[in-house]
């Protein structure tokens, strides 16, 4: 069976390459990279691998990832090694196509629930088995915490990737009436802790934004629907921001253990060193989204205020304890 191709395979390969170059303390030669990134094993020749690797390097740099080269040879050897500059590494605002956003959403879901499952974990195991010295702090920056608990997420994501027209029941924000919508999906993105679908509503003849949590019942593909193309200038998050608007933000006070909670640290407007812990002031707009994010860190993050978010975290942790212990917490 041939390996998967297309945007999903390409995105997965780039993610694994980033993991590989973040994992190591020392620059890696191309031969070592080819051995540990699973998708490079599909290259049919050295020339095919070289072309694929050169394209991937260029793409990572275009995305703002600081990939650097260093001479790792001796006096008579000019071999080049590759690494990601940790001092410059940070995830900026990146623009992706609609299908790439959907794939990244799925990757975030997989990582959050399975801790680098599948080929990503395989790449890390290969690095370890190869005796490459690990940078223990380097992977802290890769901490996707996007919840995808809505039942509609999977079929909607598949429809976005496959550009397939779908139909679903949708609850309006006011009266809560459920109406059937027929939509050509364009994009899928998270906005202030909630997932939204962008697309063209065929019944209304206009572009619309749909919150996934308001989709009622099954999402079904419309058979024999006309093919369509996503507008070249479509930007899912910009469309969502314009439609939904900015949520008013408040400040939460959280305590984070040393070297943990990197995404919270990035968003913090102030921090106070308390020794083992750091107290952060973090702006947020959605109580449930913040509670979900905090719970993802387990015992490494504690909410001090506001009390309503702290209580949501306690409720979630008690529910998880009850689920694993088989009884009430």
C-alpha positions in Angstrom: 0.0 0.0 0.0 1.4 3.4 -0.9 1.9 6.1 1.7 -0.7 8.9 2.1 -0.2 12.0 -0.1 -1.6 15.5 -0.3 -1.8 18.3 2.3 -2.3 15.9 5.3 0.8 13.9 4.6 2.8 17.0 3.9 1.7 18.7 7.1 2.5 15.6 9.1 6.0 15.4 7.5 6.7 19.1 8.4 5.5 18.6 11.9 7.8 15.6 12.3 10.7 17.5 10.9 10.2 20.3 13.4 10.0 17.7 16.2 13.3 16.2 15.0 15.1 19.5 14.9 13.8 20.6 18.2 14.6 17.4 20.0 18.3 17.4 19.5 20.9 19.5 21.3 23.3 19.3 18.3 22.8 19.9 14.6 21.8 16.8 12.7 23.1 15.8 9.2 20.7 15.0 6.4 21.4 11.3 6.7 20.3 11.2 10.3 17.2 13.3 9.6 16.3 11.0 6.7 16.5 8.0 9.1 14.3 9.4 11.9 11.6 11.3 10.0 9.2 8.5 8.9 7.9 10.1 5.7 11.4 10.5 4.3 11.7 6.8 4.1 9.3 6.9 1.2 11.8 8.7 -1.0 12.8 6.4 -3.9 16.3 7.7 -4.3 18.8 10.1 -2.8 17.9 12.7 -5.3 14.2 12.4 -4.5 15.0 12.8 -0.8 17.2 15.8 -1.5 14.4 17.6 -3.4 11.8 16.8 -0.8 14.1 18.0 2.0 15.1 21.2 0.3 11.4 22.1 -0.3 10.6 21.4 3.4 13.5 23.6 4.6 12.2 26.4 2.4 8.7 26.0 3.7 9.7 26.0 7.3 11.6 29.2 6.9 8.7 30.8 5.1 6.5 29.9 8.1 8.9 31.8 10.3 10.6 28.8 11.9 14.3 29.6 12.4 16.0 26.7 10.7 19.8 27.2 10.7 22.7 25.3 9.2 26.1 24.7 10.8 29.3 23.1 9.8 29.6 19.8 11.7 32.6 18.3 9.7 36.2 18.1 10.7 39.2 19.7 9.2 38.7 17.8 5.9 35.0 17.4 5.9 32.4 20.1 5.1 29.3 18.2 6.1 26.4 20.5 7.2 24.0 19.9 10.1 20.6 21.4 10.7 18.8 22.6 13.8 16.2 25.1 15.0 17.5 28.1 16.8 16.0 27.9 20.3 16.6 31.5 21.1 14.6 32.6 18.0 12.0 29.9 18.1 8.5 31.1 18.7 5.2 30.4 16.9 4.1 33.6 15.2 0.7 34.1 13.6 0.8 31.8 10.6 -1.6 31.7 7.7 -2.7 28.3 6.3 -5.0 27.2 3.6 -8.4 25.8 4.6 -7.3 22.2 4.3 -4.1 22.8 6.2 -6.0 24.5 9.1 -8.2 21.4 9.3 -5.2 19.1 9.3 -3.5 21.1 12.0 -6.7 21.1 14.1 -6.8 17.3 13.8 -3.1 17.1 14.7 -3.7 19.2 17.8 -6.5 17.0 18.8 -4.4 13.9 18.4 -1.5 15.3 20.4 -3.7 16.6 23.2 -5.4 13.2 23.6 -2.6 10.8 22.8 0.6 12.6 23.6 2.4 12.7 20.2 0.7 9.6 18.9 1.5 7.8 15.7 4.4 8.8 13.4 5.4 11.8 15.6 6.0 9.4 18.6 7.8 7.0 16.2 10.1 9.8 15.2 11.0 10.6 18.8 11.6 6.9 19.5 14.0 6.7 16.5 15.9 9.7 17.8 16.2 8.2 21.2 17.3 4.8 19.8 19.9 6.5 17.6 21.5 7.9 20.7 20.9 11.5 19.9 21.3 13.7 22.9 17.9 15.2 23.8 17.2 18.8 24.6 14.7 18.2 27.5 13.2 21.7 27.3 13.0 22.0 23.5 9.6 20.5 23.0 7.9 22.6 25.6 6.9 25.1 22.8 4.8 22.4 21.1 1.8 22.3 23.5 -1.4 22.3 21.5 -4.4 22.5 23.9 -7.3 22.8 21.5 -10.4 20.9 22.7 -12.4 19.1 20.0 -15.1 17.6 22.1 -17.9 18.7 19.7 -19.4 15.6 18.0 -19.5 17.5 14.7 -15.8 18.2 14.6 -14.7 15.0 12.8 -17.3 15.0 10.0 -16.9 18.8 9.5 -13.1 18.5 9.3 -13.4 15.7 6.8 -15.8 17.8 4.7 -13.4 20.8 4.7 -10.4 18.7 3.7 -12.4 16.9 1.0 -14.3 20.0 -0.2 -17.6 18.1 0.1 -21.0 19.9 0.6 -22.7 19.0 3.8 -26.1 19.3 5.5 -26.8 19.6 9.2 -29.3 20.9 11.8 -28.2 24.2 13.4 -29.5 25.9 16.5 -29.9 29.7 16.3 -28.3 31.8 19.0 -31.6 33.4 20.0 -34.6 31.2 20.3 -32.6 28.0 19.9 -34.7 26.9 16.9 -33.1 24.1 14.8 -33.0 24.7 11.1 -31.4 22.7 8.3 -28.4 24.2 6.6 -26.7 23.1 3.4 -23.2 24.4 3.3 -20.1 24.3 1.1 -17.3 24.2 3.8 -14.4 26.5 3.4 -12.4 26.5 6.6 -12.3 25.3 10.2 -10.7 27.4 13.0 -10.7 27.9 16.7 -11.6 31.3 18.0 -11.6 32.2 21.7 -11.8 28.6 22.7 -14.6 27.6 20.3 -14.5 25.9 17.0 -16.2 27.5 14.0 -16.9 26.4 10.4 -16.8 28.9 7.6 -18.5 28.3 4.3 -21.1 29.2 1.7 -24.7 28.7 2.8 -26.5 27.5 -0.3 -30.0 28.2 1.0 -29.2 31.8 1.8 -26.8 32.3 -1.0 -24.1 33.9 1.2 -21.0 33.2 3.1 -21.7 32.3 6.8 -20.0 31.2 10.0 -21.3 28.3 12.1 -20.3 27.5 15.7 -19.7 23.7 15.9 -21.3 23.4 19.4 -24.6 24.6 17.8 -24.7 21.8 15.2 -27.6 19.5 16.2 -27.6 15.9 15.1 -25.6 14.3 12.3 -23.6 16.0 9.7 -24.3 14.4 6.3 -22.7 14.7 2.9 -24.9 16.0 0.1 -24.7 13.4 -2.7 -24.3 14.6 -6.2 -23.6 18.2 -5.1 -21.9 20.5 -7.5 -18.1 20.8 -7.1 -16.9 24.1 -5.7 -13.7 26.0 -5.0 -12.7 27.8 -1.8 -12.2 31.5 -2.6 -8.5 32.2 -3.0 -8.6 35.2 -0.5 -10.5 33.3 2.2 -9.1 33.6 5.7 -11.1 31.6 8.1 -10.1 33.4 11.3 -10.5 36.8 9.8 -14.0 35.9 8.7 -14.9 34.5 12.1 -13.5 37.6 13.8 -15.6 39.8 11.6 -18.7 37.7 12.2 -18.4 36.8 15.8 -16.5 39.8 17.1 -13.9 40.0 19.8 -14.9 38.6 23.2 -14.4 40.9 26.2 -11.4 39.7 28.1 -10.8 39.4 31.8 -7.7 38.5 33.8 -7.1 35.2 35.5 -4.4 34.6 38.1 -2.8 31.2 37.8 0.3 29.5 39.3 2.5 27.5 37.1 5.4 25.2 38.0 8.8 25.9 36.7 9.3 25.0 33.0 5.6 24.2 32.6 2.6 25.9 31.0 4.6 27.5 28.2 1.5 28.7 26.3 0.1 30.4 29.4 3.4 32.1 30.0 3.4 33.5 26.4 0.0 35.1 26.9 0.7 36.4 30.4 0.7 40.2 30.9 2.7 39.9 34.1 4.6 37.2 36.1 5.9 36.9 39.6 8.6 34.4 40.6 7.6 32.4 43.6 10.4 29.8 43.6 9.0 26.5 42.4 6.0 28.3 41.1 5.4 31.4 38.9 2.3 33.4 39.3 0.9 34.7 36.0 -1.8 37.2 35.1 -3.4 35.7 31.9 -6.1 37.5 29.9 -9.0 35.2 28.7 -12.4 35.5 27.1 -14.1 32.2 27.8 -14.4 30.5 31.2 -14.8 27.0 29.8 -12.0 27.3 27.3 -9.6 28.5 30.1 -10.7 25.7 32.4 -10.2 23.1 29.7 -6.7 24.4 29.0 -5.7 24.5 32.7 -6.9 20.9 33.2 -4.7 19.8 30.4 -1.6 20.6 32.5 -2.8 18.5 35.4 -1.1 19.4 38.7 1.3 21.8 37.1 -1.1 24.7 36.9 -3.4 26.0 39.6 -6.1 28.7 39.2 -6.1 31.3 41.9 -8.8 33.6 40.5 -11.5 34.2 39.3 -13.4 31.7 41.6 -15.8 30.7 38.8 -13.0 29.4 36.6 -11.3 27.7 39.6 -14.6 25.9 40.3 -14.9 24.8 36.7 -11.4 23.3 36.9 -12.3 21.5 40.2 -15.5 20.1 38.6 -13.6 18.7 35.6 -10.8 17.2 37.7 -13.4 15.5 40.0 -15.2 14.2 37.0 -12.0 12.7 35.6 -11.2 11.1 39.0 -14.7 9.6 39.2 -14.4 8.3 35.7 -11.1 6.6 36.4 -12.0 5.3 39.9 -15.4 4.0 38.9 -17.3 6.0 41.5 -18.1 9.4 42.7 -15.2 11.7 43.7 
